[in-house]
Amino acid sequence: MLSLGRTRRLLSSSTNMRLNNSFIFLAITGTSAWAPTGRAGNAKRPLHTTNHNNRPFADVTHSRRIRKLHGTMPPLTVGEEYLPLARDMMSFIDSSPDPYHVVKTSADQLEAAGFQKWNESEKVGPGDKLYFTRNRSTLVAFTVGARYKSGCGFKIIGSHTDSPNLKVKPFSKRSDKSGGSSGMIQLGVECYGGGLWHTWFDRDLGVSGRVFVREGEGITQKLVKIDDAILRIPNLAIHLQTADERKAFGLNKEDHLAPIIASAVKDMLEGKSDETCTPCDEKDEFANDKEWAKKQEPVLLQLLAERLDVDVGNIIDFELNLFDVQPSSLGGARSEFVHAARLDNLASCYLSLRGLIDHVDEGGVEEDSDISMIAMFDHEEVGSSSTTGAGSPILQEAVKRVSSALGVESSASLYDTMIQSSFVLSVDQAHAVHPNYASKHEKNHGPKMNDGMVIKRNANQRYATNGVTGLVVRELARRAGLPPVQEFVVRNDCGCGSTIGPIISTRTGIRAIDMGCPQLSMHSIRETMGTKDLTNGLALFRAFFKDFAAVDASIEG
């Protein structure tokens, strides 16, 4: 057996220890801890198993055995109890590259849990579990407590389905058939929201969204998700940049973000070039469709038609966005992080969805006297001012229609009582302290990942939180045995963002708080959050649906 000091010297020398994906030699024990690929008969427990993406993450049993021998080595997982929830959220995100897929994935899970799509003209009664959608990009789901009485309130968790991305322009063709001097075919794309656009360079990109297809006398909507690396935005080689360009990494969003979709090889293209297209007959009833098709990139239309198994000529419109095809993954030496696209704000969508379903599965509806609701809005990243954003009448109308179906709206006093008894958790991801830029945070209000949920406050009402609403959440966390809730306040010399909380409060008159899970790299193509915070968040949402009424009654009004 080697001495511990000798072992450390060996491990610190790259020339004395070889590592690859299939074999690790441990100088500590002198044994092989991972059999090379294809080797049979090795009965030893491997140092690694595989994670959500068949990538290695630490094996707890083995690492504990090593720590027992050498007390300074910690276990290589943050806790096995946190990983199933993290993997489930990762699958949710990977299935949901755009708001349409978010709503579809969520609706499927709701129906599997016994929810039914609500025809809003139908009556609603105690014990009902219902949902509805708007534009297939916004979703509202709710349960009516079996003990519901007129005047009881709404417990609402709000989130948003959209994230900054590159959307395909209405006319997608950017290059002529020759590809110009580069010989490359590109797509026209438009920036949506405030993305960190430099992170989109040199990524494997797919395309997703909805496609409108003419079928007989009707037009259908079909979801599409091409998760092959069909698109790429390449960086400019360092040798072709000036010293100032290297330092600044400036980019022109119109000129530099156009992705490559194909090489301009003649036999790879379908359709005709602009110069050879036959003019449309003005009397042709489908002339508009054909004019539209002439302005689309033929390669893109062919890919969509193949994926949807439809004729190219029947595709008459689309709403598409680009996304990183790299799956979500666990990260960190102890699997304490989740690395994924669109954590802002699909992590909140997932946790609110899971919280409501768990409320049903755990018998909460039978004991509940309130209405428990989740609302996932579109267009938060561009201001929420749309027919499907938080600034729309959707939530206010939902409250009115549900209360009317329960016989409440006919009484003004009961309706006012219901509004005053209601509460909204506006849940959007929060900024964790960045270790390389810690000075960007106010020193006494710097949230940490894996250390609890975050309440957002702003004296200028950029967030909806006030003393009472903040106290409600702190009390919920205390009763649920959760870590103390963290606080976020921006520095006085830094601008403050906003989210849906103030908008919802203004539209509905319902009390609200802005809060969320801490994360890094917000609005990057790939973001990071803590594994443990998912469990903390879900536990808080469960407590909200279960205990809000009791907590609210305990606080003097």
RODO-2510 file (C-alpha; in nm, 4 decimals, decimal comma):
residues 557
     n   res          X          Y          Z
     1     m     0,0000     0,0000     0,0000
     2     l     0,1367     0,3408    -0,0968
     3     s     0,1600     0,6129     0,1637
     4     l    -0,0993     0,8901     0,1449
     5     g     0,1688     1,1486     0,0718
     6     r     0,3142     0,9352    -0,2075
     7     t    -0,0377     0,8822    -0,3453
     8     r    -0,1060     1,2539    -0,3535
     9     r     0,2179     1,3170    -0,5402
    10     l     0,1232     1,0505    -0,7926
    11     l    -0,2258     1,1907    -0,8386
    12     s    -0,0932     1,5428    -0,8876
    13     s     0,1402     1,4375    -1,1666
    14     s    -0,0203     1,4042    -1,5073
    15     t     0,2701     1,1846    -1,6172
    16     n     0,2068     0,9260    -1,3455
    17     m    -0,1668     0,8781    -1,3900
    18     r    -0,3572     0,8074    -1,7085
    19     l    -0,7296     0,8697    -1,7403
    20     n    -0,9703     0,7968    -2,0207
    21     n    -1,3417     0,7259    -2,0561
    22     s    -1,3056     0,3536    -2,0064
    23     f    -1,0205     0,2940    -1,7606
    24     i    -0,9057     0,4488    -1,4332
    25     f    -0,6133     0,3126    -1,2325
    26     l    -0,6227     0,3945    -0,8629
    27     a    -0,2777     0,4243    -0,7083
    28     i    -0,4464     0,4275    -0,3668
    29     t    -0,5485     0,0611    -0,3819
    30     g    -0,3426    -0,0673    -0,6711
    31     t    -0,6573    -0,2050    -0,8355
    32     s    -0,8638    -0,1275    -1,1412
    33     a    -1,1921     0,0428    -1,0534
    34     w    -1,3401     0,0433    -1,4048
    35     a    -1,3104    -0,2433    -1,6493
    36     p    -1,2176    -0,1388    -2,0040
    37     t    -1,5069    -0,1455    -2,2509
    38     g    -1,5961    -0,5006    -2,3443
    39     r    -1,3960    -0,6684    -2,0668
    40     a    -1,6004    -0,9369    -1,8954
    41     g    -1,5664    -1,0983    -1,5574
    42     n    -1,4677    -0,7944    -1,3537
    43     a    -1,6800    -0,8168    -1,0434
    44     k    -1,5560    -0,4962    -0,8848
    45     r    -1,8051    -0,2122    -0,8449
    46     p    -1,7264     0,0654    -1,0952
    47     l    -1,6229     0,4082    -0,9777
    48     h    -1,8820     0,5578    -1,2133
    49     t    -2,2270     0,4727    -1,3378
    50     t    -2,4080     0,6749    -1,5999
    51     n    -2,6277     0,9787    -1,5681
    52     h    -2,9317     1,1076    -1,7602
    53     n    -2,7294     1,1207    -2,0828
    54     n    -2,5273     0,8016    -2,0329
    55     r    -2,2400     1,0164    -1,9166
    56     p    -2,0470     0,9231    -1,6016
    57     f    -2,1471     1,0541    -1,2626
    58     a    -2,0039     0,9510    -0,9331
    59     d    -2,0978     0,6263    -0,7613
    60     v    -2,1825     0,7043    -0,3996
    61     t    -2,0984     0,3663    -0,2450
    62     h    -1,7502     0,3519    -0,3925
    63     s    -1,6662     0,7120    -0,3098
    64     r    -1,7787     0,6594     0,0495
    65     r    -1,5497     0,3567     0,0719
    66     i    -1,2555     0,5691    -0,0452
    67     r    -1,3487     0,8481     0,1975
    68     k    -1,3485     0,5960     0,4814
    69     l    -0,9916     0,5049     0,3946
    70     h    -0,8859     0,8681     0,3457
    71     g    -1,1136     1,1004     0,5402
    72     t    -1,0391     1,4077     0,3292
    73     m    -1,2170     1,2797     0,0173
    74     p    -1,5900     1,3748     0,0043
    75     p    -1,8672     1,1714    -0,1583
    76     l    -1,9019     1,2460    -0,5268
    77     t    -2,2745     1,3181    -0,5258
    78     v    -2,4669     1,5985    -0,3600
    79     g    -2,7217     1,3375    -0,2469
    80     e    -2,8903     1,0557    -0,4352
    81     e    -3,2321     1,1716    -0,3141
    82     y    -3,2059     1,4858    -0,5306
    83     l    -3,1121     1,3179    -0,8578
    84     p    -3,4436     1,1540    -0,9683
    85     l    -3,6224     1,4905    -0,9632
    86     a    -3,3324     1,6543    -1,1479
    87     r    -3,3376     1,3881    -1,4180
    88     d    -3,7138     1,4196    -1,4555
    89     m    -3,6830     1,7949    -1,5054
    90     m    -3,4029     1,7415    -1,7547
    91     s    -3,6306     1,5162    -1,9604
    92     f    -3,9044     1,7801    -1,9430
    93     i    -3,6674     2,0466    -2,0749
    94     d    -3,5237     1,8251    -2,3483
    95     s    -3,8787     1,7525    -2,4675
    96     s    -3,9721     2,1213    -2,4690
    97     p    -3,7515     2,3354    -2,6956
    98     d    -4,0219     2,5999    -2,7548
    99     p    -4,3469     2,7212    -2,5905
   100     y    -4,5644     2,4951    -2,8078
   101     h    -4,3777     2,1868    -2,6930
   102     v    -4,3786     2,3110    -2,3322
   103     v    -4,7571     2,3295    -2,3388
   104     k    -4,7903     1,9927    -2,5168
   105     t    -4,5557     1,8200    -2,2711
   106     s    -4,7373     1,9778    -1,9757
   107     a    -5,0839     1,8913    -2,1080
   108     d    -4,9791     1,5289    -2,1602
   109     q    -4,8594     1,5061    -1,8000
   110     l    -5,1745     1,6703    -1,6698
   111     e    -5,3986     1,4296    -1,8588
   112     a    -5,1956     1,1361    -1,7307
   113     a    -5,2690     1,2683    -1,3795
   114     g    -5,6434     1,2776    -1,4439
   115     f    -5,6916     1,6375    -1,5594
   116     q    -5,9378     1,7081    -1,8391
   117     k    -5,9338     1,9840    -2,0985
   118     w    -6,1899     2,2407    -1,9934
   119     n    -6,4629     2,3623    -2,2229
   120     e    -6,4956     2,7038    -2,0635
   121     s    -6,8730     2,7079    -2,1036
   122     e    -6,9026     2,4033    -1,8799
   123     k    -6,9814     2,4133    -1,5102
   124     v    -6,7093     2,3560    -1,2547
   125     g    -6,7538     2,1772    -0,9255
   126     p    -6,5592     2,0745    -0,6147
   127     g    -6,3013     1,8067    -0,6873
   128     d    -6,2648     1,8978    -1,0562
   129     k    -5,9200     1,8888    -1,2213
   130     l    -5,9135     2,0945    -1,5419
   131     y    -5,6844     2,2812    -1,7807
   132     f    -5,7062     2,5009    -2,0906
   133     t    -5,4608     2,6555    -2,3347
   134     r    -5,4303     2,9707    -2,5435
   135     n    -5,2534     2,9723    -2,8806
   136     r    -5,0991     2,6409    -2,7750
   137     s    -4,8240     2,8436    -2,6064
   138     t    -4,9917     2,9392    -2,2765
   139     l    -5,1484     2,6956    -2,0311
   140     v    -5,3657     2,7306    -1,7212
   141     a    -5,4502     2,4289    -1,5018
   142     f    -5,6414     2,4150    -1,1743
   143     t    -5,8076     2,1974    -0,9160
   144     v    -6,1149     2,2859    -0,7103
   145     g    -6,0890     2,1722    -0,3500
   146     a    -6,3456     1,9126    -0,2486
   147     r    -6,4287     2,1313     0,0528
   148     y    -6,4659     2,4456    -0,1557
   149     k    -6,7011     2,7133    -0,0228
   150     s    -6,8047     3,0349    -0,1938
   151     g    -6,5549     3,3120    -0,1313
   152     c    -6,2523     3,0877    -0,0855
   153     g    -5,9458     3,2025    -0,2750
   154     f    -5,7090     3,1065    -0,5550
   155     k    -5,3568     2,9784    -0,4881
   156     i    -5,1705     3,0504    -0,8125
   157     i    -4,8171     2,9752    -0,9305
   158     g    -4,7234     3,1751    -1,2395
   159     s    -4,4296     3,1107    -1,4726
   160     h    -4,3441     3,1553    -1,8410
   161     t    -4,2869     2,9176    -2,1304
   162     d    -4,0574     3,1292    -2,3490
   163     s    -3,6810     3,1810    -2,3458
   164     p    -3,4461     3,3989    -2,5529
   165     n    -3,3699     3,2301    -2,8844
   166     l    -3,3260     3,2776    -3,2564
   167     k    -3,6502     3,2518    -3,4516
   168     v    -3,6694     3,1740    -3,8226
   169     k    -3,7856     3,4826    -4,0105
   170     p    -4,1235     3,4745    -4,1891
   171     f    -3,9300     3,4481    -4,5171
   172     s    -3,6498     3,2099    -4,4326
   173     k    -3,4473     3,2284    -4,7546
   174     r    -3,1263     3,4249    -4,7047
   175     s    -2,8895     3,2828    -4,9670
   176     d    -2,9345     3,2290    -5,3374
   177     k    -2,8900     2,8812    -5,4791
   178     s    -2,5167     2,9281    -5,5357
   179     g    -2,4511     3,0207    -5,1735
   180     g    -2,2593     3,3296    -5,2822
   181     s    -1,8841     3,3509    -5,2350
   182     s    -1,8901     3,1055    -4,9418
   183     g    -2,0883     2,8346    -5,1198
   184     m    -2,3028     2,8037    -4,8070
   185     i    -2,6810     2,8130    -4,7705
   186     q    -2,8015     3,0128    -4,4694
   187     l    -3,1324     3,0839    -4,2962
   188     g    -3,2720     3,4214    -4,2038
   189     v    -3,3245     3,4413    -3,8275
   190     e    -3,4509     3,7050    -3,5866
   191     c    -3,3402     3,7618    -3,2272
   192     y    -3,6134     3,6972    -2,9693
   193     g    -3,5621     3,8489    -2,6254
   194     g    -3,2346     3,9517    -2,4679
   195     g    -3,0090     3,6557    -2,5311
   196     l    -2,6379     3,6257    -2,4678
   197     w    -2,5950     3,5823    -2,8413
   198     h    -2,2231     3,5072    -2,8375
   199     t    -2,3074     3,1767    -2,6654
   200     w    -2,4932     3,0618    -2,9783
   201     f    -2,1738     3,0399    -3,1814
   202     d    -2,0261     2,6955    -3,2551
   203     r    -2,3233     2,5086    -3,1092
   204     d    -2,5089     2,2185    -3,2697
   205     l    -2,8502     2,3656    -3,3459
   206     g    -3,1820     2,2080    -3,4363
   207     v    -3,5170     2,3654    -3,5182
   208     s    -3,8577     2,3265    -3,3557
   209     g    -4,2000     2,4879    -3,3378
   210     r    -4,5271     2,4525    -3,5217
   211     v    -4,6010     2,4125    -3,8906
   212     f    -4,9287     2,4926    -4,0668
   213     v    -5,0245     2,2290    -4,3229
   214     r    -5,3075     2,2410    -4,5743
   215     e    -5,5037     1,9156    -4,5607
   216     g    -5,8057     1,9022    -4,7916
   217     e    -6,0328     2,1940    -4,7115
   218     g    -5,8734     2,2576    -4,3727
   219     i    -5,5460     2,3709    -4,2202
   220     t    -5,3851     2,1770    -3,9364
   221     q    -5,1099     2,2654    -3,6910
   222     k    -4,8326     2,0138    -3,6447
   223     l    -4,5516     2,0311    -3,3917
   224     v    -4,2044     1,9627    -3,5231
   225     k    -3,8778     1,8994    -3,3392
   226     i    -3,5697     1,8319    -3,5485
   227     d    -3,3055     1,7553    -3,2909
   228     d    -3,0308     1,6783    -3,5401
   229     a    -2,7488     1,9314    -3,5753
   230     i    -2,8809     2,0760    -3,9000
   231     l    -2,7727     2,4339    -3,8237
   232     r    -2,4584     2,6038    -3,7004
   233     i    -2,3322     2,9581    -3,6485
   234     p    -1,9548     2,9357    -3,6847
   235     n    -1,7117     3,1690    -3,5163
   236     l    -1,4618     3,3661    -3,7214
   237     a    -1,1131     3,2187    -3,6918
   238     i    -0,8864     3,4161    -3,4602
   239     h    -0,6349     3,4591    -3,7427
   240     l    -0,8872     3,6656    -3,9380
   241     q    -0,9597     3,9070    -3,6533
   242     t    -0,7772     4,2219    -3,5547
   243     a    -0,6504     4,2638    -3,2001
   244     d    -0,9390     4,4995    -3,1217
   245     e    -1,1933     4,2524    -3,2611
   246     r    -1,0533     3,9714    -3,0477
   247     k    -1,0783     4,1876    -2,7380
   248     a    -1,4301     4,3149    -2,7976
   249     f    -1,5988     4,0165    -2,9609
   250     g    -1,8467     4,2546    -3,1136
   251     l    -2,1150     4,1056    -3,3324
   252     n    -2,3730     4,2421    -3,5697
   253     k    -2,6927     4,0511    -3,4971
   254     e    -2,8141     4,0786    -3,8561
   255     d    -2,4908     3,9828    -4,0304
   256     h    -2,3199     3,7447    -3,7888
   257     l    -2,5991     3,5279    -3,6449
   258     a    -2,7259     3,3728    -3,9689
   259     p    -2,6848     2,9939    -3,9343
   260     i    -2,5554     2,7605    -4,2043
   261     i    -2,8015     2,4897    -4,3050
   262     a    -2,6343     2,3307    -4,6097
   263     s    -2,3596     2,3448    -4,8651
   264     a    -2,4695     2,4815    -5,2004
   265     v    -2,4357     2,1515    -5,3845
   266     k    -2,6804     2,1420    -5,6723
   267     d    -2,8121     1,7928    -5,6201
   268     m    -2,8779     1,8552    -5,2478
   269     l    -3,1394     2,1181    -5,3200
   270     e    -3,5044     2,0697    -5,3916
   271     g    -3,7184     2,3215    -5,5771
   272     k    -3,6155     2,6003    -5,8108
   273     s    -3,4073     2,9099    -5,7671
   274     d    -3,5623     3,2532    -5,7689
   275     e    -3,4587     3,3034    -6,1280
   276     t    -3,6315     2,9915    -6,2619
   277     c    -3,9580     2,9948    -6,0650
   278     t    -4,2651     3,0043    -6,2834
   279     p    -4,4801     3,3110    -6,2164
   280     c    -4,7981     3,2271    -6,0264
   281     d    -5,1288     3,2434    -6,2081
   282     e    -5,3338     3,5174    -6,0413
   283     k    -5,6424     3,2984    -6,0888
   284     d    -5,4824     3,0082    -5,9001
   285     e    -5,6639     2,9770    -5,5664
   286     f    -5,3361     2,8709    -5,4043
   287     a    -5,1282     3,1533    -5,5552
   288     n    -5,0580     3,3018    -5,2116
   289     d    -4,9228     2,9688    -5,0862
   290     k    -4,6910     2,9432    -5,3833
   291     e    -4,5675     3,3003    -5,3481
   292     w    -4,4939     3,2300    -4,9817
   293     a    -4,3042     2,9112    -5,0693
   294     k    -4,0831     3,0957    -5,3177
   295     k    -3,9448     3,3041    -5,0320
   296     q    -3,8595     3,0051    -4,8142
   297     e    -3,5356     2,8115    -4,8076
   298     p    -3,6105     2,4876    -5,0001
   299     v    -3,3772     2,2817    -4,7818
   300     l    -3,5704     2,3842    -4,4712
   301     l    -3,9079     2,3055    -4,6274
   302     q    -3,7822     1,9656    -4,7409
   303     l    -3,6581     1,8839    -4,3899
   304     l    -3,9906     1,9858    -4,2382
   305     a    -4,1877     1,7830    -4,4925
   306     e    -3,9764     1,4731    -4,4318
   307     r    -4,0076     1,5002    -4,0543
   308     l    -4,3842     1,5582    -4,0658
   309     d    -4,4444     1,3109    -4,3515
   310     v    -4,6346     1,5660    -4,5590
   311     d    -4,5982     1,7017    -4,9101
   312     v    -4,3737     2,0085    -4,9341
   313     g    -4,6394     2,1931    -5,1294
   314     n    -4,8876     2,1558    -4,8436
   315     i    -4,6707     2,3491    -4,5969
   316     i    -4,8124     2,7010    -4,5970
   317     d    -4,6587     2,8666    -4,2882
   318     f    -4,4600     2,8041    -3,9727
   319     e    -4,3390     2,9487    -3,6435
   320     l    -3,9967     2,8023    -3,5774
   321     n    -3,7063     2,8642    -3,3455
   322     l    -3,3551     2,7317    -3,3122
   323     f    -3,2344     2,5367    -3,0099
   324     d    -2,9208     2,3640    -2,8849
   325     v    -2,9554     1,9902    -2,9463
   326     q    -2,7129     1,8987    -2,6663
   327     p    -2,9212     1,7267    -2,3970
   328     s    -2,9339     1,8466    -2,0383
   329     s    -2,6759     1,6963    -1,8049
   330     l    -2,5770     1,6665    -1,4431
   331     g    -2,2556     1,8502    -1,3659
   332     g    -2,0004     1,9223    -1,0980
   333     a    -1,7772     1,6779    -0,9151
   334     r    -2,0697     1,5776    -0,6932
   335     s    -2,3514     1,6056    -0,9492
   336     e    -2,4634     1,9160    -0,7647
   337     f    -2,5495     2,1119    -1,0795
   338     v    -2,7852     2,0812    -1,3737
   339     h    -2,6541     2,2191    -1,7038
   340     a    -2,9359     2,2776    -1,9518
   341     a    -3,0912     2,5132    -2,1999
   342     r    -3,3929     2,7253    -2,1019
   343     l    -3,3691     2,6807    -1,7250
   344     d    -3,5059     3,0346    -1,7308
   345     n    -3,7877     2,9588    -1,7049
   346     l    -3,8696     2,5944    -1,7754
   347     a    -3,7365     2,4966    -1,4339
   348     s    -4,0206     2,7021    -1,2840
   349     c    -4,2752     2,5606    -1,5314
   350     y    -4,1709     2,2090    -1,4423
   351     l    -4,1786     2,2641    -1,0653
   352     s    -4,5197     2,4324    -1,0726
   353     l    -4,6596     2,1512    -1,2903
   354     r    -4,5114     1,8858    -1,0662
   355     g    -4,6344     2,0694    -0,7560
   356     l    -4,9938     2,0725    -0,8797
   357     i    -4,9848     1,7077    -0,9870
   358     d    -4,8329     1,6074    -0,6524
   359     h    -5,1080     1,8050    -0,4794
   360     v    -5,3557     1,5758    -0,6560
   361     d    -5,1609     1,2538    -0,6067
   362     e    -5,1097     1,3153    -0,2342
   363     g    -5,4810     1,3684    -0,1679
   364     g    -5,4530     1,7440    -0,1291
   365     v    -5,7652     1,8153    -0,3343
   366     e    -5,9827     1,6149    -0,0946
   367     e    -5,8626     1,8265     0,1994
   368     d    -5,8550     2,1587     0,0129
   369     s    -6,1135     2,4364     0,0345
   370     d    -5,9448     2,6648    -0,2211
   371     i    -5,8693     2,6602    -0,5927
   372     s    -5,5106     2,5607    -0,6710
   373     m    -5,3888     2,6884    -1,0077
   374     i    -5,0800     2,7124    -1,2263
   375     a    -5,0424     2,9545    -1,5170
   376     m    -4,7636     2,9300    -1,7751
   377     f    -4,7510     3,2421    -1,9919
   378     d    -4,5809     3,3114    -2,3222
   379     h    -4,3841     3,6261    -2,4181
   380     e    -4,2397     3,7186    -2,0785
   381     e    -3,8980     3,7697    -2,2379
   382     v    -4,0368     4,0457    -2,4611
   383     g    -4,2524     4,2289    -2,2084
   384     s    -4,5654     4,0087    -2,1662
   385     s    -4,7783     4,2474    -2,3740
   386     s    -4,9576     4,0022    -2,6009
   387     t    -5,2754     3,7980    -2,6135
   388     t    -5,0915     3,5087    -2,4463
   389     g    -4,8620     3,6989    -2,2100
   390     a    -4,9108     3,7803    -1,8433
   391     g    -5,0266     4,1256    -1,9531
   392     s    -5,3240     3,9732    -2,1346
   393     p    -5,6664     3,9155    -1,9755
   394     i    -5,6009     3,5391    -1,9535
   395     l    -5,5507     3,5069    -1,5787
   396     q    -5,8118     3,7646    -1,4824
   397     e    -6,0638     3,5957    -1,7120
   398     a    -5,9707     3,2530    -1,5773
   399     v    -6,0389     3,3687    -1,2217
   400     k    -6,3706     3,5236    -1,3278
   401     r    -6,4831     3,2255    -1,5353
   402     v    -6,3953     2,9694    -1,2730
   403     s    -6,5590     3,1731    -0,9969
   404     s    -6,8638     3,2298    -1,2174
   405     a    -6,8900     2,8571    -1,2879
   406     l    -6,8824     2,8069    -0,9122
   407     g    -7,1558     3,0677    -0,8604
   408     v    -6,9340     3,3333    -0,7007
   409     e    -6,9167     3,6137    -0,9558
   410     s    -7,2868     3,6886    -0,9216
   411     s    -7,2137     3,8275    -0,5751
   412     a    -6,9793     4,1283    -0,5800
   413     s    -6,8978     4,0965    -0,2110
   414     l    -6,8111     3,7272    -0,2424
   415     y    -6,5939     3,7970    -0,5465
   416     d    -6,4055     4,0720    -0,3613
   417     t    -6,3568     3,8397    -0,0663
   418     m    -6,2211     3,5722    -0,3000
   419     i    -5,9691     3,8144    -0,4563
   420     q    -5,8499     3,9287    -0,1127
   421     s    -5,8071     3,5637    -0,0090
   422     s    -5,5983     3,4809    -0,3179
   423     f    -5,2202     3,4795    -0,3674
   424     v    -4,9770     3,4469    -0,6587
   425     l    -4,6276     3,3033    -0,6529
   426     s    -4,4646     3,4644    -0,9563
   427     v    -4,1814     3,2201    -1,0130
   428     d    -3,8895     3,3095    -1,2372
   429     q    -3,5256     3,2127    -1,2017
   430     a    -3,3020     3,4315    -0,9834
   431     h    -2,9391     3,5426    -1,0179
   432     a    -2,6968     3,3385    -0,8076
   433     v    -2,3643     3,4954    -0,7142
   434     h    -2,1125     3,4355    -0,9917
   435     p    -1,7754     3,3393    -0,8382
   436     n    -1,5846     3,5369    -1,1007
   437     y    -1,8087     3,8444    -1,0766
   438     a    -1,9152     3,8493    -0,7107
   439     s    -1,8878     4,2295    -0,7027
   440     k    -2,1928     4,2495    -0,9336
   441     h    -2,4140     4,1517    -0,6375
   442     e    -2,5168     4,3607    -0,3398
   443     k    -2,2917     4,2134    -0,0717
   444     n    -2,5685     4,1282     0,1771
   445     h    -2,8176     3,9950    -0,0769
   446     g    -2,6239     3,7422    -0,2820
   447     p    -2,8121     3,4125    -0,3350
   448     k    -2,6163     3,0885    -0,3583
   449     m    -2,7059     2,7800    -0,5568
   450     n    -2,8157     2,4730    -0,3609
   451     d    -2,8923     2,6974    -0,0621
   452     g    -3,2668     2,7591    -0,0880
   453     m    -3,5244     2,9535    -0,2857
   454     v    -3,4815     3,3256    -0,3485
   455     i    -3,7236     3,6117    -0,2802
   456     k    -3,6753     3,9085    -0,5151
   457     r    -3,7317     4,2571    -0,3798
   458     n    -3,7133     4,6060    -0,5269
   459     a    -3,8197     4,9280    -0,3570
   460     n    -3,9221     5,0730    -0,6943
   461     q    -4,1749     4,7924    -0,7512
   462     r    -3,9888     4,6159    -1,0284
   463     y    -4,0841     4,3076    -0,8276
   464     a    -4,4227     4,2503    -0,6616
   465     t    -4,2842     4,1435    -0,3231
   466     n    -4,3782     4,3394    -0,0116
   467     g    -4,3388     4,2746     0,3602
   468     v    -4,6499     4,0597     0,3929
   469     t    -4,6068     3,8516     0,0783
   470     g    -4,2408     3,7890     0,1624
   471     l    -4,3363     3,6806     0,5126
   472     v    -4,5961     3,4370     0,3772
   473     v    -4,3272     3,2532     0,1776
   474     r    -4,0803     3,2572     0,4661
   475     e    -4,3449     3,1027     0,6918
   476     l    -4,4303     2,8381     0,4322
   477     a    -4,0614     2,7438     0,4109
   478     r    -4,0294     2,7330     0,7904
   479     r    -4,3324     2,5083     0,8312
   480     a    -4,2048     2,2759     0,5576
   481     g    -3,8649     2,2448     0,7270
   482     l    -3,6847     2,4006     0,4306
   483     p    -3,3642     2,6065     0,4341
   484     p    -3,4178     2,9763     0,5111
   485     v    -3,5335     3,1615     0,2026
   486     q    -3,2616     3,3751     0,0436
   487     e    -3,3064     3,7389    -0,0584
   488     f    -3,2048     3,9201    -0,3765
   489     v    -3,1759     4,2978    -0,4135
   490     v    -2,9831     4,4680    -0,6937
   491     r    -2,7027     4,7124    -0,6254
   492     n    -2,7973     5,0793    -0,6325
   493     d    -2,5654     5,1317    -0,9290
   494     c    -2,7240     4,8505    -1,1317
   495     g    -3,0515     4,8385    -1,3207
   496     c    -3,3188     4,5965    -1,2040
   497     g    -3,5051     4,3558    -1,4276
   498     s    -3,8678     4,2639    -1,3812
   499     t    -4,1017     3,9752    -1,4472
   500     i    -4,4701     3,8816    -1,4374
   501     g    -4,5453     3,9503    -1,0695
   502     p    -4,6181     4,3264    -1,0907
   503     i    -4,8146     4,2737    -1,4134
   504     i    -5,0406     4,0088    -1,2598
   505     s    -5,1013     4,2116    -0,9442
   506     t    -5,1939     4,5180    -1,1490
   507     r    -5,4332     4,3258    -1,3747
   508     t    -5,6060     4,1168    -1,1075
   509     g    -5,5635     4,2921    -0,7727
   510     i    -5,4268     3,9694    -0,6248
   511     r    -5,1326     3,9811    -0,3856
   512     a    -4,8104     3,8468    -0,5339
   513     i    -4,4473     3,7753    -0,4665
   514     d    -4,1583     3,7383    -0,7124
   515     m    -3,9241     3,4520    -0,6362
   516     g    -3,7352     3,1640    -0,7973
   517     c    -3,4466     2,9198    -0,7950
   518     p    -3,0942     3,0681    -0,8155
   519     q    -2,8962     3,0041    -1,1327
   520     l    -2,5933     3,1153    -1,3337
   521     s    -2,5597     3,2159    -1,7002
   522     m    -2,9140     3,3487    -1,7332
   523     h    -3,0093     3,3975    -2,1009
   524     s    -2,7123     3,1956    -2,2234
   525     i    -2,7844     2,9143    -2,4666
   526     r    -2,6907     2,6835    -2,1776
   527     e    -2,7485     2,7683    -1,8129
   528     t    -2,6651     2,6215    -1,4709
   529     m    -2,8645     2,5709    -1,1514
   530     g    -2,8313     2,3642    -0,8345
   531     t    -2,9650     2,0101    -0,8165
   532     k    -3,0792     2,0522    -0,4577
   533     d    -3,2750     2,3696    -0,5377
   534     l    -3,5200     2,1685    -0,7469
   535     t    -3,6149     1,9655    -0,4403
   536     n    -3,6326     2,2825    -0,2282
   537     g    -3,8557     2,4489    -0,4861
   538     l    -4,0927     2,1561    -0,5234
   539     a    -4,1258     2,1201    -0,1469
   540     l    -4,2135     2,4891    -0,1181
   541     f    -4,4767     2,4658    -0,3925
   542     r    -4,6328     2,1612    -0,2276
   543     a    -4,6428     2,3529     0,1007
   544     f    -4,8034     2,6499    -0,0765
   545     f    -5,0914     2,4421    -0,2104
   546     k    -5,1323     2,2649     0,1234
   547     d    -5,0687     2,5275     0,3905
   548     f    -5,1209     2,8727     0,2392
   549     a    -5,4624     2,9348     0,3957
   550     a    -5,3350     2,8535     0,7453
   551     v    -5,0240     3,0683     0,7035
   552     d    -5,2218     3,3582     0,5619
   553     a    -5,4690     3,3430     0,8523
   554     s    -5,1829     3,3547     1,1038
   555     i    -5,0539     3,6903     0,9782
   556     e    -5,2311     4,0009     1,0978
   557     g    -5,3872     4,1866     0,8048
***
